[in-house]
Amino acid sequence: MVNATASDKGDFKLLRYFTTASLVAFLVVAVLLGYVFRKLAIDGLLSGYENEHVNHAKIIANEMWDRDFVPLLAASAGKSAIELQTEPQTLVVHSKVLRLLSGTKIFKIKVYDLKGMTIYSTELKQIGEDKHNNAGVMDGLRGVSGSELVHQDTFSAFEGEVQNRDLVETYVPRYDPVSGKVSGVFEIYGDATLLVAEIDQRQRLVVGAVVGLLALLYLALSVIVKRAQDHIDEQNREREKVQQALGLSEERWKFALEGAGDGVWDRNLQTGKVVFSKRYKEIYGFAENELEARNESWDARVHPDDLARVEADRAAYFRGEKPSYVNERRMQCRDGSWKWILSRGMVVARDAQGKPLRMIGTHTDISERKALEERLQQLAHFDVLTGLSNRALFSDRLRQGLAKARRDKKRMGLLMIDLDEFKPVNDMHGHHVGDLLLKEVARRMLECVRRETDTVARLGGDEFVVILSGLEKAQDALDVAEKIRYRLNQTIEIAGLQLKVSSSTGVAVFPEHGADEVLLLKSADEAMYRAKENGRNRVELAPDLVLGAQ
C-alpha cells in the first residue's frame, strides 16, 4: 500500500494539469480579447471625434476668427478675467458660437491666444484662465493636433481637472492664412458618454461570447482528457502490478539461486551501477557490508589472460549471435588471489531501439571443478612422480615435432636415455629413495634443454626420452646428449646418502635416422642398447639409414 501511494504521487496527473493550464489560458485569452476590442473601439471613437472636431474648428475659424476673435483678442489685452467675462464683445461672440454649435454633438468649445490665455469659452466662467502649462494647449501652439478620451470622474491630463462625463477633448491649432503661422488654439469637447457606454456593453458581450465558447471547448476537452487520464491511471495500475509481480519473481529467483550457492549480480548497463548479493560477496571473500551497490567496470576484476575472451563472449551475446551469456574466467578475490568462476547472465530490459539497459546474472564457484580438471589433465599427460610428460603426451609431441620439422625443413633429435644400475638403488635403499632419485634426474635433464621448445618425458621405470626441435645438424643432438650424460653422472645427495648413477643414451636424428615416429624411435632405442653393450655411461649415435629403408 505504501509503494502504491508513493507511485500515485509520482504519476503524471494529466487532468489536474489540463484544468489548471486551460483555465489560466482561457482567462488570459478573454482578457486579451476584451482589451483588444476596447482598444480598437476607443481608437476608432477618438479618430472619428478628432476629424469631426477639426472640421468644426475650421468652420468656426472661417466664420468668426477675423470678424470676432481677432477683435476679441485686441479687446482682451490688459484686462482681468472678470472684465473679459463681461466684455460686450465676448457676449456677441458667445451668441454666434452657440448658433454655430446648435444641432452638433459638441459639448464645449474654448479658444486660447498665443500665450495660452483662455480668451473665450462656452462656459463663460473659464474665460481668462491661464493654460500655458496645459499639455494640449502647448502642443496646439506648436502646430500639433491631439485628442484624449477622459472618462467621467477621471482626471484629464489635457485639461488638468476631473470631468463628470465621458468626453473627447481635441486641441486644434488655428493657422493664419497669410503667414501660415499658428495664431491660436481651439479646444473642442465632444460628449462621448453614450458611445463609451455602448462600447463597454459590446465589450462585455464579446468577452461573454468568448468565455462561453471557451467554456464549451473546455467541457469537450475535459471529457477527452478525463478519458485519457483514466486510461493513464489504468496503465499505471497495470504497470505497478507487473512491476510488483516482476519484483516478487526476481526475489524468488534470486532466493533460489542463492540457495543453490550461486552469487547474483544485477547491473545497470547505462550507468555501470551493479548490485551484488550476499553469496556473491562470500565467493570472493568480501564481508556483507562491502561491495555495496556501486559503479564498477564490467571487467574490473577479470584476469588479464581471460579478458579478451570474456569481452568477445559478451559482445556476441549483445549482437544476438549467442542465445545466452555464459563463460568461464578467473576473477580476483579480496585478498588478491584468483578464483575460477562460471558467469551466466541475461538481458532483462532493453530500450525502444533494442539496446540492452539491464542485465542480471550469477557467478558460480568452479578454483574445485577446475582443480579436478587440471588434476585429470595432469594425470592424463604427465608423469605423476616427476612431472615430466608421460608416454601419451610424448607421442603427441613427437608427431607434432616431426610435422613441424618437415614443414620447416629442419632436423629433429630424439634421445633415448636409460639409467645404469638403478635397480640396486631401489634394492639397497628402498623405493622411497629410488623415487627421490628419479625426481632429481628429471630436474637435471630439464636444466639441459630448452624448455620452451624441447620435451623431456618419462616412459616408465628409469627410461627417459628427449625431443630436441629445430636442429641444424646431428652434432647439436649429440652435444645435448653429452651434457645430460655429464650432469647425471654427478653425485646426487638424497636423505644423507651420496648416490652416483650413470646413463646410456641413444641418439637418432630426423631425417637421417628415420622419416617417421616408428623408425626414429627404433633407431634411438637400438643406439641406446649399443651404448649399454659398449660399457654404459656413454652416448651412441644411430647409423644413417639407406634411402630405401626410409
N, C-alpha and C positions, 0 to 999 in steps of 0.2 A: 504493500500500500504506500509506503514511504517513497519507494522508487517511482511508482506511478504518479504520485503527486509532484515529485521533482521533475519528472518528464513533462507533465502537463504545463508546468510553469515555463519550461523552456520551449514549448511548442509555439509555432507561428500562429497567432490569432488573427486570421485574415479579416473576419467580420469586425473585430474591435478596431483594427487599423483603418479599415474602409470607412466605418462610421465616423471616426474622428476626422480623417482626412477629407471625406466628402462634405461633411458639414462645414468645415473651415473653408473648403473650396467654394461651396455654394454661397456662403456668406460673403466671401471676397468678391465673387462674380456679381452678386446682386448689388453690393455697394458700388463696385466699379461701373456697372451699367447705369445705376441711378446717377452717379456723379457725371458720367459722360453725357447722358441725356440732358441733365440740367445745365451742364456747361455749354453744350451746343445750343440749347434753347435760349439761355441768357445771352450768349454771344449774338444770336440772331435778333433777339429783342433789342440789344444795345445798338446793333448795326442799323436796324430799322428806325429807331428813335433818333439816332445821330443824323441819318440822312434827312429825316423829317425836320429836325431842329435846324440843320444847316440851311435848308430851303426857306424855313420861316424867317431865319435871321437875314437871309438875302432879301426877302420880301419887305421886311420891316426897314432894313437899311435903305433899300431903293425908295420906299415911300416916305421915310421920315428922317433919315440921317442928316441930309444937308439942310432941310427946312426946319427940323425940330430939334434934333440932338446937338447939332453944331451950335445953334443959339443957346441951347441949354447949357452946353459946355462953357460958352462965353459968360453966361449969366451966373454960373456957379462959382466963378473964381472968387476966392477970399471969403466965401460965405460959410456959416456954420451949418450943421446937419439939419437943425430945426428950420433955419432960414430956407435951406434947399427944399425941404419937405413942403413948405408953404409958398414957395415961389410960384407966381401965377403961370409962368411958362411950364412948370412941372405939371400943373393940373391940366393944361392944354395937351401936353404930351401924353399924360396918363389916359385922358379921354380917347385919344386917337389909337393908342396901343390896345385898349380894351376892345375897340371896334374891330381892329385887325385880328385879335385873338378869338373873337366870337366864333363859336362853332368848331374850334380846334381842341386837341387834347392837351394843349399847353397849360400847365398849372400856374407857372410864374415865369417872368422874364426880368432880367436885370442887365444894366449897361454900365461898363466901367470905363474910366478915362485912362490915359497912358500912365497915370501914377497909381492905378489900382483903386481909385476912389469910386464908390458907387454913386453915379450921377442920376440913376433912375432905377426904380424897382416897382413892379406892380403891387408890391407890399410896401406902401409909402414910408413906413417907419424905418425901413432899411436904407433909405436914401441918406447919403453922407457917410456911410461906413467905410472905413479904410481896410481894403482887402489885398494890400500889396504883398502880404505874406501867404496869400491863398495860392496853393499849388496850381489849381486850374486856371486862375487869373494870370499867373506868371507864364504858364505855357501858352495861353492865348495871346499875350502881349509879344511872345516870341514867334507867333505865327503858327502855333500847333493847336489843332482841334483835339478835344478829348471828351469822353463820356464815362460816366460811372453810375452803376446801379446802387442806390442806397436803400436798404430795407428799412421799414418802419421800426422806430425805436432803436435805430442803429446810428452811430456817429458817422458823419460824412467827412471823408478826408479832404474833398474839394472845398466844401462849404464850412467845415470846422464846427458843425453843430449837429445835434440829434434831430432826425426827421420823424414825423408822426405818420408817414405813409411810405409806400414803395415808390421811389422817384428815380427817374433817369435824368442826371444832370449833365448838360453838354455845354462846353465853352467853345465859342466860335469867334475867331478873330475877324475884325472888320477892316478891310484893306481900302485905302484911299485910291480911287480910280485914276487919279492923276499921278501921284507919287509912287503908288504901288506899295506904300508902307502901311503898317498897322496903325489905325487911327483910334481904335477902341476895341472892346471885347463885349460880346453878348453872352449872357449866361441864361440858358433856357431850361426850364424844369418841365418834364413830362410825367404825368401821374400814371404809373405802371402797376398800381395796386391790383387791379383786376387781372391783368395779364400774368403777373407773377403768381397770383393765386391759381390761375389756370395751369401755369407751368408746374407748380407744386402738385396739383391734382393729377396731371398727366404723369409726373414722375412717380407718384405713388402707384398709379395704375400700371406703369411699365415695370416697376420693381415687383409689384404684386404678381403680375403675369409671369415674370421671370422666375420668381420664387415658386409659383405654382407649377410651372413646367419642370423646374429643377426638382421639386418635391416628387412629381410623378416619375421623373427619371431616377431619383434616389430610391423610390419604392421598388421600381423594376430591377434596378441593380442590386438592391438589398436582397431581393428574392434569389437572384443569381448567385450573389456572393454567399448568402446563407447556405445554399445548396453546396457550393464549393467548400465552405468551411466544414459543413457536415461530412463531406467526402474526405477532407483532410483529416478531420478528427477520427474518422473511421480507419483511415490508413495508418494514423499514428497508433491507434489502439492495436491494430493488427500487427504493426511493426514491433510494438512493445511485446506483444505475445510471442512473436517469433524470436525476438531478442532474448526474452526470458527462457524460452524453450531451448534456444541455442546455448545460452549460458549454462543451463542445467545439464544439457547434453555434454558440453565441454567439461564441466565439473566431473560428471560421471566418467567421461573418457579419461580425463587426467587421473582420476582416482584409480581407475582400472590399470592404467599404465604405471602409476606409482606402485600399486600393489604387485605388479609383475617385476618390479626392480628397475624400471626404466626412468631416466630423468627427463622431464618435459621442459621444452623451451618454446616461447611464444614471442615472435619477432615482428615488429612493425618495419616493413621493408622501405618505407619512405623516410622515417626518422632514424632508423637504426636502433630504436629502443627495444630492449629484449627483457623478458621476464623469465626467471629460472625457478623451477620447482625445488622443493627441499631435497629430493633424491638426487636431482642434477648436481646440486652443490656437494652432496655427500660423495658422489662419484669422484670428484676432483679434489676432495679434501677441504672444502670450504665450510665454514660454520653457517648456521641458518641465517644469521644476520649479515652475512657477507654476500657479495654479488647481488645486491638488491637491484630492482628494475633500473636499468641504465642504458645509455647509448654505448654500443660496443660494435666494433668492426666484425663482419662475418668471420674473418679469418684471424682474429686476434690471437688465438692460442693453438692454431693448427701447425703441425710440424712442417718446416720448410720443404722437406722432401715430398710431402704429400699434397702441398698446396696447389700445384698446377692441376693435378687430377681432381681435387675437390672442386676447384673453380670450373673445370670443364664439365663435370657432372651436373653442377648447379645450373650452368648456362644452358646445357642440353635440356634439362627439365623445364626451365622457363620458356624455352623455344618450342616446347611440346614434342621434342624428339624422344623423350623418355616418359613413360606413364607415371613414374614415381621418382622421388628424390631419395636415393639410397647410396651410401658409400662407407667405406672403412678408412679410418685415418688415425693418426696419433695426435692426441691432444695433451697440452701441457697442464699439469696439476699445480695446485697451490705451492707445493714445495719445489717446483721446477722439474720434476720428473715427467716422463711421457707415458701415456696410457693409450692402449688401443681401444677404440670405441666404434660402434656401429651407429651411424647417423641416418635417421629417416625423417621425412617431413613431407608436408603437402601445403599448397596454397589454399587458404580458406576465404580469401577476399580479393577481388580484383576491381579496377575502376571501369568506367564505361568503355574504354579502349582495350580492355583485357589485360592491362598492366597489373602485375601482382602487387597487392597492398599489404597483405598479412600472411604469415606462414607459421604453422605450428608443427612441432616435431619432437623426436625423442633421441636421446643418447643411451646406448646400451653398452655396459662394460663388457668387452670381449677379451689385456696385459699379459685371463686363463685360457680361452679358446685359441688365441694367437700363440700363447706359450706352448700349448699342446701341439698346434700345427707346426711350430718351429722345431719342437722336440721330435715329432714324427718325421719332419724333413731331415733333421739331423740323423735320425736312425736309418732313414732310407738311403742317404747318400754319404754318410761319414762314418768312419770307424769310431766305435764307442770309446775305446781305450785311448787312442792317440789323437783323435780329432781330425786325422787325415782323411782324404777322400777314400771311400770304400771301393769294392770291385765294380759295383754298378755305376757309380759316378766316374770312375776311371775309364770304363768302356765308353761312356758317352763323351768324355773329354778327348779320348783317343780318336773317336770318329770325327769330332769337330776339328781337332788339330790337324788330322790328315786332310780334311776338306779344305781348310784354310791354307795349308802348305801347298796343295795342288793349285789353288786359286792364285796364291801369291808367288808361286814358283820358288818356294823356299824349302830348306831342309828341316826335318823334324827329328829330334833324337829321342830314343826310348832306352832307359836304363833299367835293367832287371837286377835287383840287389837282394842278396841273401846273407844273413848274419852267420858268421863262423862260430861254432862251438857255443850256440845259445842254449841248447838243451842242458848242458852241465850246470849253467847258472840256475835254471829252474830246479834242477835236481838237488843241488847243494844248498841253495838259499831260499827256495820256495817260490811259488808263483807270484807272491806279492812283490818280491824284489824283481822278478822277471818282468812284471808289468811296468814297474817304475823304470826299468832299463829300456823297455820298448818306447815309452813316452819320451825319454831323453834322446834316444836315437832319432825319433821323429822330429824333435825340436832341432837337433843338429842338422838334419837333412834340409829342413826348411830354411836354415841360415845360409845354405849353399846355393839356393836357386833364386830366380826372380819370381817373387810371389804373385805378381800381377798377371804374368803370362804362363808360368810353368805350373805343373801339377805334381804333387807328391802323394802317393796312395799306398795304403797297406792292403795287400791282397789276402793276408791271413798269416797267423803264426809270426815268424820272423822274416817273411817275404815282403819286400817293398818294390815299388816301381816308380819311376820318374819320367814325366813327359817334358821335353825341352822344345819350345817352339821358336820359330824364326831364326834358325841357324844358317850361317853362311857356308860352313864346311864341317866335315865329320870330326875334325880335331876339336871343335868347340864342345861337342858332346863328351869327348874323352877328357877334356880339361875339367868339366863339371864333375864327371865321374871320379877323377883322381882327387878332386877337392873333397868330395863326400867321403871317399875311402880314407883319406888322411884324417878328416875330422872325426870319423867314427873310430879310428884306431887310437884316439887319445883316451887316457884313463878316465873312467866315469865313476864318480863317488856317489853311492846310494846307501843311505841308512848306515853310514860309517864304514861301508865296505869300499875297497878300491877295486873296481871291476875293469877288465880290459877285454874288449871284443874286437873282432875284425870283420871285414865284409868281402864278399866275392861279387863282382859286378860284371854283367854282360851288357855291351853297348851295341845298339842297332840304329841305323840312320836311314830315314826315308829320303830319296827313293832307292839308294844303293842296296839296302838290305831288306827291302820288301815294299811293294806298292800298295798293300792293304794291311788291315789290322792283324789278320791271321799270320801273314808272312813276317810282318815286323815283330810280332810277339814271339814267334817261333825262333827268329834269328837272335833276338835278345836273350831268350831262355837258353838256347844252345850255347851262346857265348858265355853266359853266367856259369853253366856247368863246366865249360872248359877252364874258367878261372878257378873253380874248386879243384878240378883234376890237376891243374898246374901248380898247386901249392897253396891256394886260398890267399886272402888279403891282397887281391890283385884285380885289375881291370882288363877285360878281354873285348876286342872289337870284332864283331861278326864279319865273316868274309863277304865280299861282294857277290851278289847273285848274278848268274848269267841272265841275259835278256829273255831267253826262252823260259827260264824258271819264273821270272816275274810275270 
